[in-house]
């Protein structure tokens, strides 16, 4: 039995490096956004209103349902939350 190791869980779960990069960016944004929204200490209804989304949509975010959010949608939510994104692009390993 061969054991494979990966630098990132998305490398193991996706078919291409591009898909892995997209999923990594989405998961990073979801984690940051979830932490920020939880720090507001608001009801889900109030937090959803603040972000301009429905409560069920916020619930999907807080439950980590990454398949329900595009990278574009997450960038928009980060902005609505009053956060900004800093990117770093580097050569692939």
Helices and strands as residue ranges (DSSP letters): H 9-13, H 17-39, H 44-51, H 55-62, G 66-68, H 71-80
